[in-house]
Amino acid sequence: MSESQAEAITRLHRQAANATIDYVKHKHNLENVVTNKDLDARIKETKLKIELVRSELKLDFSETKAELIRWVVGVGLLQITIITALLC
């Protein structure tokens, strides 16, 4: 096989491969393919968001608990005051 024939065959193979790649890109819309790297990044992002929400919930629960304790103590003191006033 001559060098020019080998070059021609190589050029044809390259053109065929490029045509196949272009067809697959067009047919399957490879621009929107998600890779494992993309998924790992989204999973990490989601885990961070979950941790943030969890921290916010703990803070809200702590505030609610403190407010509830203030109300219970206040109501208890009010009851003692009313009972004492009624007995005197």
Phi, psi and omega per residue, in radians:
M1 nan 2.349 -3.125
S2 -1.407 2.904 -3.126
E3 -1.152 -0.654 -3.139
S4 -1.187 -0.620 3.081
Q5 -1.152 -0.736 3.132
A6 -1.105 -0.726 3.115
E7 -1.121 -0.708 3.135
A8 -1.130 -0.753 3.122
I9 -1.122 -0.738 3.122
T10 -1.085 -0.749 3.133
R11 -1.104 -0.746 3.117
L12 -1.121 -0.717 3.103
H13 -1.105 -0.737 3.132
R14 -1.102 -0.756 3.128
Q15 -1.121 -0.711 3.129
A16 -1.145 -0.731 3.128
A17 -1.126 -0.776 3.124
N18 -1.105 -0.690 3.111
A19 -1.122 -0.713 3.116
T20 -1.118 -0.777 3.121
I21 -1.080 -0.779 3.113
D22 -1.070 -0.724 3.125
Y23 -1.090 -0.810 -3.118
V24 -1.126 -0.739 3.109
K25 -1.042 -0.774 -3.123
H26 -1.216 -0.780 -3.069
K27 -1.169 -0.730 -3.008
H28 -1.885 0.060 3.077
N29 0.867 1.107 -3.039
L30 -1.210 -0.172 3.109
E31 -1.161 -0.418 -3.096
N32 -1.739 0.193 -3.137
V33 -1.290 2.341 3.129
V34 -1.695 2.310 -3.139
T35 -1.700 2.944 3.092
N36 -1.077 -0.608 3.121
K37 -1.095 -0.733 3.098
D38 -1.089 -0.775 -3.138
L39 -1.118 -0.731 3.118
D40 -1.068 -0.719 3.127
A41 -1.122 -0.745 3.132
R42 -1.160 -0.655 3.117
I43 -1.122 -0.777 3.116
K44 -1.097 -0.735 3.118
E45 -1.076 -0.751 3.138
T46 -1.147 -0.710 3.109
K47 -1.098 -0.704 3.111
L48 -1.124 -0.702 3.110
K49 -1.133 -0.694 3.118
I50 -1.100 -0.753 3.116
E51 -1.108 -0.676 3.102
L52 -1.107 -0.794 3.120
V53 -1.109 -0.715 3.121
R54 -1.063 -0.747 3.119
S55 -1.122 -0.733 3.116
E56 -1.111 -0.690 3.117
L57 -1.132 -0.724 3.112
K58 -1.071 -0.733 3.112
L59 -1.111 -0.776 3.113
D60 -1.077 -0.731 3.123
F61 -1.112 -0.713 3.130
S62 -1.102 -0.765 3.126
E63 -1.123 -0.718 3.136
T64 -1.144 -0.718 3.127
K65 -1.100 -0.762 3.130
A66 -1.110 -0.711 3.128
E67 -1.143 -0.718 3.114
L68 -1.097 -0.728 3.112
I69 -1.096 -0.734 3.105
R70 -1.052 -0.738 3.140
W71 -1.133 -0.776 -3.118
V72 -1.099 -0.790 3.122
V73 -1.112 -0.758 3.131
G74 -1.065 -0.781 3.135
V75 -1.147 -0.671 3.108
G76 -1.097 -0.782 3.103
L77 -1.115 -0.683 3.104
L78 -1.094 -0.732 3.117
Q79 -1.099 -0.769 3.130
I80 -1.076 -0.739 -3.141
T81 -1.114 -0.766 -3.141
I82 -1.145 -0.771 3.141
I83 -1.112 -0.738 3.125
T84 -1.117 -0.722 3.140
A85 -1.154 -0.643 3.132
L86 -1.226 -0.586 -3.113
L87 -1.384 -0.387 -3.102
C88 -1.530 nan nan
